[in-house]
């Protein structure tokens, strides 16, 4: 192919930074400068984020998500609190990810861009999981670097123009091809990524992962391996490509092949949930499904169905995008928590018209109507009962058998027959500032203890419900 309209690496980097993604370029550089500085204060970093109302809202929402706050600790309501709780690297991970996604998706959801963004999410979660025994800051650094490992591809494919069409036609079904890229662009997308990483000061881990030759640090090694996993998974979870990368994962982590394989499958499921948390709904469909993976028997497997969870979460994302009615949203959430996570009893309690009672309007259990009717509680004051406290405090609650409850005074004697106060989870539902109700689940009478994974999955569904309620309310107010 002859060279047509090629412009070289410097021209492309200038175009992407100054013309296509100027806000992304500016904020990325400032946040990186602050988080990499030794004398940066909480107030300095908070001030940068607070300049952007949309970024502020999303940082707070994600700081309270199951991914960044898996234990449902005290709500994060200020950026300063978020910085203290999650640290500079944690806030950096959230902020850069939000800015990247917003900047790319605002330019239109082109398929190749969505595919590269999906690979970024998948690689980021896999890289972080590979570093399970490392410091949290190291894991967050790897998450950012893996997410941005192909930022040049993402940025390029978010643009429009003759050269995009020419390169797309030249590549056909290929993900990339350096020869075709040089013919059309006068450079490669990997070289553009390296230059952008340097210009935007995206950190030493990403720079190391992008260099030629071996990586010295565990973080950069995990970034490369996470990227290999995301690419191999596209060939299928039972493919030769995946089997080869599985050997590398086993050697890197010290796990058996069976343990490593289970970890990769869980990583793919988590990646789709994380993308949903970030509001990148369309990206989920491009993260490889685990439905073709061969089942691996394991002891103490819970009743949860990870693939069904992912399918229902994706269905919820589609419903929200299509402006579905709220009743269908509620029914789908309750069904997902019951069928996909494995909670024996699930109820969605809504506020009555007089705003005095929380009553189960949607419920699934073997006990049928009688149990649903028993799930009725006062909501006038925060200290009335456990459900009212959850609603008014906007907290995620996990009542555990192995930990003494600090809420004994909120458990009504009459309510003990309706639910298990030592083995249940609940989450407040809101549409913006408006109180809606409480999502509740337990394992039934004398059921198995709720596991960490089940709690985190419940959090994903609760967060998706809240996101849907807020978006539906905002659209109908316009």
C-alpha positions in Angstrom: 0.0 0.0 0.0 1.3 3.4 -0.9 1.6 6.0 1.8 -1.3 8.5 1.7 -1.8 11.4 4.1 0.8 10.0 6.6 1.8 12.5 9.2 4.2 10.8 11.5 4.3 10.3 15.3 4.7 13.9 16.4 1.8 15.1 14.3 -0.4 12.4 15.6 0.5 12.9 19.2 -0.2 16.7 18.8 -3.5 16.0 17.1 -4.7 13.6 19.8 -3.5 15.7 22.7 -4.5 19.2 21.5 -7.4 18.6 19.2 -9.1 15.3 20.0 -8.6 14.9 23.8 -7.4 18.2 25.2 -9.3 17.9 28.6 -8.1 14.4 29.1 -4.5 15.5 28.4 -4.6 18.5 30.8 -6.2 16.7 33.8 -4.2 13.6 33.4 -0.9 15.5 33.6 -2.0 17.6 36.6 -3.3 14.6 38.6 -0.2 12.6 37.8 2.0 15.5 38.8 0.3 15.8 42.1 0.1 12.1 42.9 3.7 11.6 42.0 4.9 14.5 44.1 6.3 14.0 47.6 4.8 17.1 49.2 1.3 17.1 47.7 -1.5 17.7 50.3 -5.0 16.2 50.4 -6.4 19.6 49.7 -4.3 20.1 46.5 -5.5 16.9 44.9 -9.1 17.5 46.1 -9.1 21.0 44.6 -8.2 19.6 41.1 -11.0 17.1 41.2 -13.5 19.5 42.6 -13.1 21.8 39.6 -15.1 19.3 37.5 -18.6 18.6 39.0 -19.1 15.5 36.8 -15.7 14.1 37.9 -16.4 14.9 41.5 -19.8 13.0 41.4 -18.2 10.0 39.8 -15.2 9.8 42.1 -17.6 9.8 45.1 -19.9 7.2 43.5 -17.0 4.9 42.7 -15.3 5.4 46.1 -18.5 3.9 47.6 -18.7 1.1 45.1 -18.2 -2.6 46.0 -15.0 -2.6 44.0 -13.3 0.2 45.9 -15.2 -0.2 49.2 -15.9 -4.0 49.4 -16.7 -4.1 53.1 -19.3 -1.4 52.9 -17.6 0.8 55.4 -18.8 4.4 56.2 -20.0 6.3 53.2 -17.5 8.6 51.5 -19.3 11.9 51.1 -16.4 14.3 50.4 -13.4 14.2 48.0 -11.1 14.9 50.9 -12.4 11.9 52.7 -12.0 9.8 49.5 -8.4 10.8 49.2 -7.7 9.9 52.9 -9.6 6.6 52.6 -8.3 5.4 49.3 -4.9 7.1 49.1 -3.4 9.1 46.3 -2.9 6.1 44.1 -6.5 4.9 44.6 -7.9 8.3 43.7 -5.6 8.5 40.8 -6.9 5.2 39.5 -10.5 6.3 39.8 -9.9 9.8 38.3 -7.8 8.8 35.4 -10.1 6.0 34.5 -13.2 8.3 34.7 -11.5 10.9 32.6 -10.4 8.4 30.0 -13.8 6.8 29.7 -15.7 10.1 29.6 -13.4 11.6 27.0 -13.6 8.5 24.7 -17.3 7.8 25.0 -18.2 11.5 24.4 -16.7 11.2 20.9 -18.9 8.3 19.9 -19.0 4.6 20.6 -17.1 3.2 17.7 -16.6 -0.6 17.8 -12.8 -0.7 17.6 -12.5 1.9 20.3 -14.9 0.0 22.6 -13.0 -3.2 21.9 -9.7 -1.6 23.0 -11.4 -0.1 26.1 -12.8 -3.5 27.0 -9.4 -5.0 26.7 -8.1 -2.3 28.9 -10.6 -3.0 31.7 -10.0 -6.7 31.4 -6.2 -6.4 31.5 -6.4 -4.0 34.4 -8.5 -6.3 36.6 -6.4 -9.3 35.7 -3.2 -7.4 36.4 -4.4 -6.3 39.8 -5.5 -9.9 40.7 -2.1 -11.2 39.7 -0.6 -9.1 42.5 -2.9 -10.4 45.2 -0.2 -10.5 47.9 1.3 -7.1 47.1 0.6 -3.7 48.6 -2.6 -2.0 47.6 -0.7 0.9 46.0 1.2 -1.5 43.8 -2.0 -3.2 42.7 -3.6 0.2 41.9 -0.6 1.3 39.9 -0.8 -1.9 37.8 -4.5 -1.3 37.3 -3.9 2.1 35.9 -1.0 1.0 33.7 -2.8 -2.0 32.3 -5.9 0.1 31.6 -3.8 2.6 29.6 -1.4 0.2 28.0 -3.2 0.7 24.6 -4.3 4.3 25.2 -3.0 5.2 21.7 -5.3 2.7 20.1 -8.2 3.9 22.1 -7.5 7.6 21.3 -7.0 6.9 17.6 -10.1 4.8 17.1 -12.2 7.4 18.9 -11.4 9.9 16.1 -13.0 10.3 12.7 -11.4 10.9 9.3 -10.1 9.4 6.1 -7.1 7.7 7.7 -9.2 5.9 10.3 -11.4 4.4 7.5 -8.3 3.5 5.5 -6.6 1.7 8.4 -9.8 0.0 9.4 -10.1 -1.4 5.8 -6.5 -2.4 5.8 -6.7 -4.3 9.1 -9.9 -6.1 8.3 -10.4 -8.7 11.1 -7.0 -8.1 12.6 -6.6 -6.3 16.0 -3.5 -4.5 14.8 -0.7 -4.7 12.3 2.4 -2.5 12.5 3.1 -2.6 8.8 -0.4 -1.4 7.9 -0.2 1.2 10.6 3.1 2.6 9.2 1.7 2.6 5.7 -1.3 4.7 6.6 -0.1 6.8 9.6 3.6 7.0 9.2 4.0 5.4 12.6 2.5 2.7 14.8 -0.2 3.0 17.4 2.2 1.5 20.0 4.7 4.3 19.3 1.8 6.8 19.7 1.0 5.2 23.1 4.6 5.5 24.2 4.6 9.2 23.3 1.3 9.9 24.9 2.4 8.1 28.1 5.5 10.4 28.2 3.6 13.6 27.4 0.8 12.9 29.9 3.2 11.7 32.5 1.4 8.4 33.1 4.0 7.0 35.4 7.0 4.7 35.4 5.1 1.4 35.5 3.3 2.1 32.2 6.6 3.3 30.7 8.4 0.1 31.8 5.6 -2.1 30.4 5.8 -0.3 27.1 9.5 -0.6 26.7 11.3 -3.3 24.7 12.9 -6.2 26.6 12.1 -7.7 30.0 10.5 -5.8 32.9 12.2 -5.6 36.2 9.2 -4.8 38.5 6.4 -7.1 39.5 3.9 -4.4 38.7 5.0 -4.0 35.0 5.3 -7.8 34.6 1.7 -8.1 35.8 0.6 -5.4 33.4 2.1 -7.3 30.5 0.7 -10.6 31.6 -2.8 -9.0 32.2 -2.7 -7.8 28.6 -1.7 -11.2 27.4 -4.7 -12.7 29.3 -7.2 -10.2 27.8 -5.9 -10.9 24.3 -5.8 -14.7 24.7 -9.3 -14.8 26.1 -10.7 -13.5 22.9 -9.6 -16.7 21.2 -11.7 -18.7 23.8 -11.2 -19.9 27.3 -10.3 -23.4 26.1 -8.1 -22.2 23.2 -4.3 -23.0 22.8 -3.6 -19.3 23.3 -5.2 -19.3 26.7 -3.5 -22.6 27.7 -0.1 -21.0 26.9 -0.8 -17.9 29.0 -2.1 -20.1 31.8 1.4 -21.6 32.2 2.7 -18.0 32.6 0.1 -17.1 35.2 0.8 -20.3 37.2 4.5 -19.5 37.2 4.0 -15.9 38.2 1.5 -16.5 41.0 2.7 -19.9 42.2 -0.8 -21.3 41.8 -1.8 -24.6 40.3 -3.1 -24.5 36.8 -6.6 -25.2 38.1 -6.4 -22.3 40.7 -4.9 -20.0 38.0 -7.7 -20.9 35.6 -10.4 -20.2 38.1 -8.7 -16.8 38.9 -8.8 -15.8 35.2 -12.5 -16.6 34.9 -13.3 -14.6 38.0 -11.2 -11.8 36.7 -13.2 -11.6 33.5 -16.4 -11.5 35.4 -15.1 -8.8 37.7 -13.9 -6.8 34.7 -17.4 -6.6 33.3 -18.8 -5.6 36.7 -16.1 -2.9 37.1 -16.9 -1.5 33.6 -20.5 -1.3 34.7 -19.5 0.6 37.9 -17.7 3.1 35.7 -20.8 3.6 33.6 -19.1 2.0 30.5 -22.1 -0.2 29.8 -21.4 -0.7 26.1 -17.9 -2.0 26.9 -19.2 -5.0 28.8 -20.3 -6.8 25.7 -16.7 -6.8 24.4 -15.2 -8.5 27.5 -15.0 -12.2 26.7 -17.9 -14.2 28.2 -16.9 -17.2 30.4 -19.8 -19.3 29.3 -17.6 -21.4 27.0 -15.1 -22.3 29.8 -15.0 -25.9 30.8 -16.4 -26.3 34.3 -13.8 -27.0 37.0 -15.1 -28.8 40.1 -14.1 -27.2 43.4 -15.0 -27.7 47.0 -17.3 -25.4 48.9 -18.6 -23.8 45.7 -21.6 -21.5 46.6 -24.9 -21.5 44.8 -24.0 -18.4 43.0 -23.7 -18.4 39.2 -21.1 -15.9 38.1 -22.0 -16.1 34.4 -25.7 -15.6 35.2 -24.8 -12.6 37.4 -22.9 -11.0 34.5 -25.7 -11.7 32.0 -28.3 -10.1 34.3 -26.0 -7.1 35.1 -25.6 -6.6 31.4 -29.3 -6.9 30.9 -29.9 -4.2 33.6 -27.4 -1.9 31.8 -29.3 -2.3 28.6 -32.6 -1.6 30.3 -31.3 1.6 31.8 -30.0 2.7 28.4 -33.4 2.0 26.9 -35.2 3.9 29.6 -37.2 0.9 30.9 -40.0 1.3 33.4 -39.0 1.2 37.0 -41.1 -1.9 37.8 -39.2 -4.0 35.3 -35.9 -2.7 36.8 -37.0 -3.7 40.3 -38.1 -7.1 39.3 -34.9 -7.8 37.4 -32.8 -6.8 40.4 -34.6 -9.0 42.8 -34.5 -12.0 40.3 -30.8 -11.4 39.8 -29.9 -11.4 43.5 -32.1 -14.5 44.1 -31.2 -16.7 41.1 -27.6 -15.5 40.2 -26.1 -14.9 43.6 -27.9 -17.6 45.5 -29.8 -15.8 48.3 -32.7 -17.9 49.4 -34.9 -14.8 50.3 -34.8 -11.5 48.5 -37.1 -8.5 48.9 -37.2 -4.9 47.7 -39.0 -2.8 50.3 -40.5 0.5 49.1 -41.7 3.5 51.0 -45.5 3.8 51.3 -47.4 6.8 50.1 -47.6 8.3 53.6 -43.8 7.8 54.0 -44.2 6.0 57.3 -43.6 2.3 56.3 -41.2 0.3 54.3 -43.0 -2.7 52.8 -41.8 -5.5 50.5 -43.4 -4.9 47.1 -41.1 -7.3 45.2 -40.0 -10.6 46.8 -38.7 -14.1 46.0 -38.7 -16.9 48.6 -40.0 -20.4 49.1 -42.3 -19.0 51.8 -44.2 -16.9 49.2 -46.8 -14.3 50.1 -46.7 -14.8 53.8 -43.0 -13.9 54.0 -43.4 -10.8 51.8 -46.3 -9.6 54.0 -44.2 -10.0 57.1 -41.4 -7.8 55.6 -42.9 -4.5 56.8 -41.2 -2.0 59.0 -41.5 1.6 60.3 -39.2 4.1 58.6 -40.0 7.4 60.4 -36.8 7.6 62.3 -33.2 6.4 61.7 -33.2 4.4 65.0 -36.6 2.7 64.5 -35.1 -0.6 63.2 -32.4 -2.0 61.0 -34.2 -1.2 57.7 -35.0 2.4 58.7 -31.3 2.9 59.7 -30.1 1.5 56.4 -32.4 3.8 54.5 -31.7 7.0 56.3 -27.9 6.4 56.7 -27.6 5.2 53.1 -25.3 2.4 54.2 -24.6 -1.0 52.9 -25.1 -3.4 55.8 -23.7 -6.9 56.1 -24.9 -8.7 59.3 -22.5 -11.5 60.0 -22.6 -14.5 62.4 -18.8 -14.4 63.0 -18.9 -10.7 64.1 -20.9 -9.3 67.0 -23.5 -6.8 65.6 -23.3 -3.2 66.6 -26.9 -2.9 65.7 -28.5 -5.2 68.2 -30.7 -2.4 69.5 -32.2 -2.0 66.1 -33.3 -5.6 65.7 -37.0 -5.8 66.7 -38.0 -9.0 68.5 -40.9 -9.5 66.2 -38.7 -9.2 63.2 -36.5 -12.2 64.0 -39.1 -14.5 62.5 -39.2 -12.5 59.2 -35.4 -12.5 58.5 -32.1 -13.7 59.9 -30.6 -10.6 61.6 -27.2 -12.4 61.9 -26.9 -13.4 58.3 -28.3 -10.9 55.9 -27.4 -8.0 53.6 -29.2 -4.8 52.8 -28.7 -1.6 50.8 -30.5 1.7 50.6 -32.0 2.6 47.2 -32.1 6.3 46.1 -32.9 8.2 43.0 -30.5 11.1 43.5 -31.4 12.7 46.8 -34.9 11.0 46.9 -35.3 8.0 49.2 -36.8 4.9 47.3 -36.4 1.9 49.6 -34.2 -0.9 50.7 -32.9 -4.0 48.9 -32.6 -7.0 51.3 -31.4 -10.6 51.0 -30.6 -13.5 53.4 -29.9 -17.2 53.2 -33.2 -18.3 54.8 -33.8 -20.0 58.1 -30.5 -21.6 59.3 -29.0 -21.1 55.8 -25.3 -21.2 55.0 -23.3 -18.1 56.0 -23.0 -15.3 53.4 -19.6 -15.4 51.8 -17.5 -12.4 50.8 -18.0 -13.0 47.1 -21.8 -13.1 47.6 -21.7 -9.9 49.5 -19.7 -8.2 46.8 -22.1 -9.5 44.1 -25.0 -8.1 46.1 -23.2 -4.7 46.2 -22.9 -4.8 42.4 -26.6 -5.3 42.0 -27.5 -2.6 44.5 -25.2 -0.1 42.8 -26.6 -0.9 39.4 -30.1 -0.4 40.8 -29.2 3.0 42.2 -27.5 4.0 39.0 -30.6 3.1 37.1 -32.9 4.9 39.4 -30.8 8.1 39.2 -30.5 8.0 35.4 -34.3 7.3 34.9 -35.2 10.1 37.3 -32.9 12.5 35.6 -34.3 11.8 32.1 -37.9 12.2 33.3 -37.2 15.5 34.9 -35.9 17.0 31.6 
